[in-house]
Amino acid sequence: MATKTKPALKTEAFVKWFRAATPYIHQFGGGTFVIAFGGEVLADGEFAQLTHDINVLVSLEIRVVLVHGTRPQIEEQMRQHGVEPRYVGNRRVTDDRALACVKEANGIVRVEMEAQMSVELANSPMWGADIRVSSGNFVTAKPVGVVNGVDFQHTGEVRKIDAEGIRRRLDDHEVVLISPLGFSPTGNIFNCTLEDVATQTAIALKADKLIFLTETMGAPDAKGRLIPELTVPEAKRLQEANSLPEDIRIYLPCTIKACENGVKRSHMVSRHTDGALLIELFTSHGIGTMVIPESPERIRGATLEDVPGILQIVEPLEQQGVLVKRERAQLENEIGNFFVLEADGNILGSAALYPFPEEKTAELAAVAVNPFYRDGGRGERLLAHAESQARSKGLKSLFVLSARTSHWFLERGFVEADLAKLPERKQSLYNYDRRSKIFVKDL
């Protein structure tokens, strides 16, 4: 058999990725994403690449709101005008001269961003793009006031977001661009923080996602390893750690607040990785940290509608000889014995429990987890669920027949047994050609 060429392997990988992305494409269409990033994205020339990814989202009919920062641009304007920056607790004190620089920097950034999103160069990812950009005074702000004896003057915080005004622009298929400026009913202008505006905008819109593009990869654990997913309670515990990078210390509380107030998911993704936004959104493993109100994964009894999803997981294992082959009709007839691990409508894993009430035991069969999700303890969760179900039926033990996964069951409390340990009815069905080993676990 000839060795596959590199182009063939790349094509195969692309097809596999594209198919894997399909559920997310269906899920996100019509959703509202608030994407927030600092002015460094524009200053470092990264916004052009980001516009390509925004174009993909828009083409999938995702409603996009962009909230940009302007810190480096403000610093440059202040340098040019001889204004000394002043910060207290990472927050800028905005006096009259600083406010003039803030307004000038925001105007420059907004114009440059609108220009780059208008590009339609042939032979580029923007060819055929029709991104219409809308901006406006969507943010009503109030002054921060005097804090610990410091008068922050024109520095403000969000009081209200004009969600209806933003929705009207989104309904017209426009990308909404929001600057970190707020306006008072009396006509005053306030310099707000990027994270405050983005968080309050996502909450007001009940957005499907709030996404921060960060300096680091995302939230690290105690050993510095990226944490791909956090529930709100887990994120709150992590927030207490003193070792978090500066940007994560700023954005993590915002992701928590958003998820506690109606936003479905919040993400922190590195701005330095080309395509990170698409990898995070359209792959099962992601590339940053996602914060969720609670775990979306749940185990429930299987239904006939789950048969295609179960087959997609078990058929590769059947072909490898790990699982016994089941025809679709057999699976449909036995679906009442199956349970599935589900998240957002996707089947991540499945297993079956066949009780033998007379012998006070049950067979655990067809334990399978989607390859993308095998490192998260999901097999253990399926096993724990099976044990709980068996106990609730008054059963005293579980048994499995395994030809290829013996060690997995041995590591989880099963012991090898002989054929005589099986219920008589199961003994009569034993496949001597397959020669599966028998393992039993007392409950």
C-alpha positions as CSV (number, residue, x, y, z in Angstrom):
1,M,0.0,0.0,0.0
2,A,1.4,3.4,-1.0
3,T,2.3,5.9,1.6
4,K,0.0,8.9,1.7
5,T,1.5,12.2,0.4
6,K,1.6,15.3,2.5
7,P,-1.1,17.1,0.4
8,A,-3.4,14.1,0.9
9,L,-2.8,14.1,4.6
10,K,-3.5,17.8,4.8
11,T,-6.7,17.4,2.8
12,E,-7.8,14.6,5.0
13,A,-7.1,16.7,8.2
14,F,-9.1,19.6,6.7
15,V,-12.1,17.4,5.9
16,K,-12.0,15.9,9.4
17,W,-11.8,19.3,11.0
18,F,-14.5,20.8,8.8
19,R,-16.9,17.9,9.7
20,A,-16.1,18.3,13.4
21,A,-16.9,22.0,13.2
22,T,-20.3,21.5,11.6
23,P,-22.2,21.2,15.0
24,Y,-20.7,24.5,16.1
25,I,-21.6,26.2,12.8
26,H,-25.2,25.1,13.3
27,Q,-25.2,26.1,16.9
28,F,-23.8,29.6,16.5
29,G,-25.8,30.8,13.5
30,G,-27.9,33.8,14.6
31,G,-26.0,34.0,17.9
32,T,-24.5,37.2,19.4
33,F,-20.8,37.4,20.1
34,V,-19.1,40.3,21.9
35,I,-15.4,40.3,21.1
36,A,-13.2,42.6,23.2
37,F,-9.5,43.4,22.6
38,G,-7.0,46.0,23.6
39,G,-5.6,48.7,21.4
40,E,-2.4,46.6,21.1
41,V,-4.1,44.4,18.5
42,L,-4.2,47.4,16.2
43,A,-0.9,48.9,17.2
44,D,0.9,45.6,16.6
45,G,-0.6,45.0,13.2
46,E,-2.7,42.0,14.3
47,F,-6.1,43.5,13.5
48,A,-5.8,42.6,9.8
49,Q,-5.7,38.9,10.6
50,L,-8.5,39.4,13.1
51,T,-10.7,40.9,10.4
52,H,-10.4,37.6,8.4
53,D,-11.8,35.7,11.3
54,I,-14.6,38.3,11.9
55,N,-15.4,37.9,8.2
56,V,-15.8,34.1,8.8
57,L,-18.2,34.7,11.7
58,V,-20.3,37.2,9.7
59,S,-20.5,34.8,6.8
60,L,-22.0,32.3,9.2
61,E,-24.7,34.8,10.2
62,I,-23.2,35.4,13.7
63,R,-24.0,38.8,15.1
64,V,-20.8,40.4,16.0
65,V,-20.1,43.3,18.4
66,L,-16.5,44.5,18.7
67,V,-15.3,46.4,21.8
68,H,-11.8,47.9,21.4
69,G,-9.4,49.4,23.8
70,T,-7.1,52.4,23.1
71,R,-4.4,52.4,25.9
72,P,-1.3,52.4,23.6
73,Q,-2.9,55.0,21.3
74,I,-3.8,57.2,24.2
75,E,-0.2,56.9,25.5
76,E,1.1,58.0,22.1
77,Q,-1.2,61.0,21.9
78,M,-0.2,62.0,25.4
79,R,3.5,61.7,24.5
80,Q,3.0,63.9,21.4
81,H,1.1,66.5,23.5
82,G,3.4,66.4,26.5
83,V,0.8,65.1,28.9
84,E,2.0,62.9,31.7
85,P,-0.1,59.7,32.2
86,R,-1.4,59.1,35.7
87,Y,-2.7,55.8,37.0
88,V,-4.1,54.8,40.4
89,G,-4.7,51.0,40.8
90,N,-4.3,50.3,37.1
91,R,-7.0,52.9,36.3
92,R,-6.2,56.1,34.4
93,V,-7.0,59.4,36.0
94,T,-8.5,61.4,33.2
95,D,-8.1,65.2,33.6
96,D,-9.1,67.7,30.9
97,R,-5.8,67.4,28.9
98,A,-5.9,63.6,29.1
99,L,-9.5,63.5,27.9
100,A,-8.5,65.4,24.8
101,C,-6.0,62.7,24.1
102,V,-8.5,60.0,24.8
103,K,-11.0,61.4,22.3
104,E,-8.3,61.9,19.6
105,A,-7.0,58.3,20.1
106,N,-10.5,56.7,20.0
107,G,-11.3,58.6,16.8
108,I,-8.1,57.4,15.1
109,V,-8.6,53.8,16.2
110,R,-12.2,53.7,15.1
111,V,-11.4,55.1,11.6
112,E,-8.5,52.7,11.1
113,M,-10.6,49.7,12.2
114,E,-13.5,50.6,9.9
115,A,-11.0,51.0,7.0
116,Q,-9.5,47.6,7.5
117,M,-12.9,45.9,7.8
118,S,-13.8,47.5,4.4
119,V,-11.0,45.8,2.5
120,E,-12.1,43.4,-0.3
121,L,-8.8,42.5,-1.9
122,A,-8.9,39.7,-4.6
123,N,-7.1,36.5,-3.7
124,S,-7.4,37.3,0.0
125,P,-9.7,36.0,2.9
126,M,-11.6,39.4,2.6
127,W,-12.5,38.8,-1.1
128,G,-16.3,39.1,-1.4
129,A,-16.6,40.4,2.2
130,D,-19.5,42.7,2.8
131,I,-18.9,43.8,6.4
132,R,-20.8,46.9,7.2
133,V,-19.7,48.6,10.4
134,S,-21.8,50.7,12.7
135,S,-20.8,52.7,15.7
136,G,-22.7,55.2,18.0
137,N,-23.3,56.5,21.5
138,F,-24.5,53.2,22.9
139,V,-22.8,53.6,26.3
140,T,-24.3,55.8,29.0
141,A,-21.7,56.4,31.7
142,K,-21.3,58.0,35.1
143,P,-18.1,59.4,36.8
144,V,-16.1,57.1,39.0
145,G,-15.8,60.1,41.3
146,V,-13.5,60.4,44.2
147,V,-12.0,57.1,45.4
148,N,-9.7,56.9,48.5
149,G,-9.1,60.6,48.1
150,V,-8.3,60.5,44.4
151,D,-10.6,62.5,42.0
152,F,-10.7,60.5,38.8
153,Q,-12.4,63.4,37.0
154,H,-13.4,62.3,33.5
155,T,-12.8,58.6,34.1
156,G,-16.1,56.8,34.1
157,E,-17.9,53.5,34.4
158,V,-20.9,52.1,32.6
159,R,-24.3,53.1,33.7
160,K,-26.4,51.7,30.9
161,I,-26.0,50.1,27.5
162,D,-28.4,50.9,24.7
163,A,-29.1,47.2,23.9
164,E,-32.1,48.0,21.7
165,G,-30.0,50.4,19.5
166,I,-27.3,47.8,19.1
167,R,-29.8,45.0,18.2
168,R,-31.3,47.2,15.5
169,R,-27.8,47.5,13.9
170,L,-27.3,43.8,14.3
171,D,-30.7,43.1,12.7
172,D,-29.5,45.1,9.7
173,H,-26.5,42.7,9.4
174,E,-24.0,45.2,10.6
175,V,-20.9,44.7,12.8
176,V,-21.3,47.0,15.8
177,L,-18.1,48.7,16.9
178,I,-18.0,50.2,20.4
179,S,-15.3,52.4,21.8
180,P,-14.6,52.6,25.5
181,L,-16.2,56.0,25.8
182,G,-19.4,56.8,27.7
183,F,-21.7,59.7,27.5
184,S,-23.9,61.3,30.2
185,P,-27.4,62.7,29.7
186,T,-25.8,66.2,30.3
187,G,-23.4,65.7,27.4
188,N,-20.2,64.9,29.3
189,I,-17.7,62.4,28.0
190,F,-16.1,59.7,30.2
191,N,-13.1,57.5,29.6
192,C,-14.2,53.9,30.5
193,T,-12.3,50.7,30.6
194,L,-12.5,48.1,27.8
195,E,-13.4,45.3,30.1
196,D,-16.3,47.3,31.8
197,V,-17.8,48.2,28.5
198,A,-17.5,44.7,27.0
199,T,-18.9,43.0,30.0
200,Q,-21.9,45.3,30.4
201,T,-22.6,45.1,26.7
202,A,-22.6,41.3,26.7
203,I,-24.9,41.3,29.7
204,A,-27.3,43.8,28.2
205,L,-27.5,41.8,25.0
206,K,-27.7,38.5,26.8
207,A,-24.9,37.5,24.4
208,D,-24.1,33.9,23.6
209,K,-20.4,34.6,24.0
210,L,-18.2,37.2,25.5
211,I,-14.6,36.8,24.2
212,F,-11.5,38.6,25.5
213,L,-8.4,38.5,23.4
214,T,-5.6,38.3,25.9
215,E,-1.8,38.7,26.2
216,T,-1.4,35.2,27.6
217,M,-3.0,31.8,26.5
218,G,-5.7,31.9,29.1
219,A,-6.1,31.0,32.8
220,P,-3.2,28.8,34.1
221,D,-3.4,26.3,37.0
222,A,-0.9,26.1,39.9
223,K,1.7,24.5,37.6
224,G,1.3,27.0,34.8
225,R,-0.7,24.7,32.6
226,L,-3.6,26.1,30.6
227,I,-7.1,25.4,32.0
228,P,-9.4,24.8,29.1
229,E,-12.7,25.1,31.0
230,L,-13.9,26.6,34.2
231,T,-17.3,26.7,35.8
232,V,-18.1,29.9,37.7
233,P,-17.5,28.4,41.1
234,E,-14.1,27.1,39.9
235,A,-13.3,30.5,38.3
236,K,-14.0,32.2,41.6
237,R,-11.7,29.9,43.5
238,L,-9.0,30.5,40.9
239,Q,-9.5,34.2,41.2
240,E,-8.1,34.1,44.7
241,A,-4.7,32.9,43.4
242,N,-2.0,35.5,43.5
243,S,0.0,33.9,40.7
244,L,-2.4,34.8,37.8
245,P,-1.0,36.9,35.0
246,E,-2.0,40.5,35.0
247,D,-4.4,40.3,32.1
248,I,-6.2,37.2,33.5
249,R,-6.6,39.0,36.9
250,I,-8.4,41.8,35.0
251,Y,-10.5,39.6,32.7
252,L,-11.4,36.6,34.8
253,P,-13.8,38.6,37.1
254,C,-15.5,39.9,34.0
255,T,-16.1,36.4,32.6
256,I,-17.5,35.4,36.0
257,K,-19.8,38.5,36.1
258,A,-21.0,37.9,32.6
259,C,-21.9,34.3,33.1
260,E,-23.7,35.1,36.4
261,N,-25.8,37.6,34.5
262,G,-27.1,35.7,31.5
263,V,-24.2,35.4,29.1
264,K,-23.9,31.7,28.1
265,R,-20.1,31.4,27.7
266,S,-17.1,33.6,28.3
267,H,-13.7,33.0,26.7
268,M,-10.1,34.2,27.2
269,V,-8.0,33.6,24.1
270,S,-4.5,34.7,23.2
271,R,-4.3,37.6,20.7
272,H,-0.9,36.4,19.5
273,T,-2.0,33.1,17.9
274,D,-3.2,33.5,14.3
275,G,-6.7,32.0,14.0
276,A,-7.1,31.5,17.8
277,L,-10.6,32.8,17.7
278,L,-11.7,30.2,15.1
279,I,-9.8,27.4,16.9
280,E,-11.5,28.3,20.2
281,L,-15.0,28.5,18.7
282,F,-15.0,25.7,16.1
283,T,-13.0,22.9,17.7
284,S,-13.9,20.7,20.7
285,H,-10.5,21.2,22.4
286,G,-10.3,25.0,21.9
287,I,-7.1,27.0,22.5
288,G,-7.9,29.3,25.5
289,T,-10.0,29.2,28.6
290,M,-13.8,29.0,28.6
291,V,-15.9,30.0,31.6
292,I,-19.4,28.6,31.9
293,P,-22.2,29.1,34.5
294,E,-22.1,25.4,35.2
295,S,-20.9,22.3,33.4
296,P,-23.0,21.7,30.3
297,E,-22.3,18.0,30.4
298,R,-25.0,15.7,31.7
299,I,-25.7,12.0,31.7
300,R,-29.2,10.9,30.7
301,G,-31.1,7.9,29.3
302,A,-30.6,7.5,25.6
303,T,-33.4,7.9,23.0
304,L,-33.9,6.9,19.4
305,E,-32.8,10.4,18.4
306,D,-29.4,9.6,20.0
307,V,-28.7,6.5,17.8
308,P,-26.7,8.4,15.1
309,G,-24.5,10.1,17.7
310,I,-23.9,6.8,19.5
311,L,-23.0,5.0,16.3
312,Q,-20.5,7.8,15.4
313,I,-18.7,7.0,18.6
314,V,-18.9,3.2,18.8
315,E,-18.4,2.3,15.1
316,P,-14.6,3.1,15.0
317,L,-14.1,1.1,18.2
318,E,-16.1,-1.8,16.7
319,Q,-13.9,-1.7,13.6
320,Q,-10.8,-1.9,15.8
321,G,-12.3,-4.9,17.7
322,V,-12.5,-3.0,21.0
323,L,-16.3,-3.3,21.1
324,V,-18.7,-6.0,19.9
325,K,-20.4,-5.1,16.6
326,R,-24.0,-3.9,17.0
327,E,-26.2,-3.4,14.0
328,R,-28.3,-0.2,13.9
329,A,-31.5,-2.2,14.3
330,Q,-30.1,-4.0,17.4
331,L,-29.0,-0.7,18.9
332,E,-32.5,0.8,18.3
333,N,-34.1,-2.2,20.0
334,E,-31.8,-2.0,23.0
335,I,-31.8,1.8,23.3
336,G,-33.5,1.6,26.6
337,N,-30.4,0.1,28.1
338,F,-28.2,2.9,26.9
339,F,-27.3,6.2,28.5
340,V,-25.3,9.1,27.0
341,L,-23.0,11.9,28.2
342,E,-24.3,15.0,26.4
343,A,-23.2,18.6,26.1
344,D,-24.9,21.3,24.1
345,G,-26.8,18.7,22.1
346,N,-23.6,16.7,21.2
347,I,-23.1,13.1,22.3
348,L,-19.7,12.9,24.0
349,G,-19.9,9.4,25.3
350,S,-22.2,6.4,25.8
351,A,-22.6,3.1,27.7
352,A,-25.2,0.4,28.3
353,L,-26.4,-1.4,31.4
354,Y,-28.1,-4.9,31.0
355,P,-29.5,-6.0,34.4
356,F,-29.8,-9.6,35.5
357,P,-32.1,-9.1,38.5
358,E,-32.2,-12.8,39.5
359,E,-28.4,-12.9,40.0
360,K,-28.3,-9.3,41.4
361,T,-25.8,-8.2,38.8
362,A,-25.7,-6.3,35.5
363,E,-23.5,-6.2,32.4
364,L,-21.8,-2.9,31.6
365,A,-21.3,-2.8,27.9
366,A,-20.3,-0.5,25.0
367,V,-18.5,2.1,27.1
368,A,-17.2,4.6,24.6
369,V,-16.1,8.3,24.6
370,N,-15.5,10.6,21.7
371,P,-11.7,10.7,21.1
372,F,-11.6,14.5,21.5
373,Y,-13.0,14.1,25.1
374,R,-11.1,11.1,26.5
375,D,-8.8,13.1,28.8
376,G,-11.5,14.6,31.0
377,G,-12.5,11.7,33.2
378,R,-15.7,11.1,31.2
379,G,-15.3,7.4,31.1
380,E,-15.1,7.4,34.8
381,R,-18.3,9.5,34.9
382,L,-20.1,6.9,32.7
383,L,-18.9,4.1,35.0
384,A,-20.0,6.0,38.1
385,H,-23.4,6.5,36.6
386,A,-23.7,2.8,35.8
387,E,-22.8,1.9,39.3
388,S,-25.3,4.3,40.7
389,Q,-28.0,3.0,38.5
390,A,-27.2,-0.6,39.4
391,R,-27.3,0.2,43.1
392,S,-30.6,1.9,42.8
393,K,-32.0,-1.4,41.3
394,G,-30.7,-3.4,44.3
395,L,-27.9,-5.0,42.3
396,K,-24.8,-6.2,44.0
397,S,-22.2,-6.3,41.2
398,L,-21.3,-5.3,37.7
399,F,-19.5,-7.4,35.1
400,V,-17.9,-6.6,31.8
401,L,-16.5,-8.6,28.9
402,S,-13.4,-7.0,27.4
403,A,-10.9,-8.1,24.8
404,R,-8.8,-4.9,24.5
405,T,-9.4,-2.6,27.5
406,S,-8.6,-4.9,30.5
407,H,-6.3,-2.5,32.3
408,W,-8.8,0.3,32.2
409,F,-11.3,-1.8,34.2
410,L,-8.7,-3.3,36.5
411,E,-7.5,0.2,37.4
412,R,-11.1,1.0,38.4
413,G,-11.8,-1.8,40.9
414,F,-12.8,-4.7,38.6
415,V,-11.1,-8.1,39.1
416,E,-10.7,-10.8,36.6
417,A,-13.1,-13.8,36.9
418,D,-13.9,-17.0,35.1
419,L,-17.0,-17.9,33.0
420,A,-18.8,-19.4,36.0
421,K,-19.1,-16.0,37.5
422,L,-21.5,-14.9,34.8
423,P,-25.3,-15.4,34.9
424,E,-26.3,-18.6,33.2
425,R,-28.1,-16.8,30.5
426,K,-24.9,-14.8,29.7
427,Q,-22.7,-17.9,29.9
428,S,-24.8,-19.5,27.1
429,L,-24.1,-16.4,24.9
430,Y,-20.4,-16.3,25.5
431,N,-18.4,-15.9,22.2
432,Y,-15.5,-18.3,22.4
433,D,-14.0,-17.0,19.1
434,R,-13.7,-13.5,20.6
435,R,-12.3,-14.9,23.9
436,S,-13.1,-11.7,25.9
437,K,-11.8,-11.6,29.4
438,I,-14.4,-11.3,32.2
439,F,-14.2,-8.7,35.0
440,V,-16.4,-8.3,38.0
441,K,-16.8,-5.4,40.5
442,D,-18.7,-5.7,43.7
443,L,-20.9,-2.6,44.5
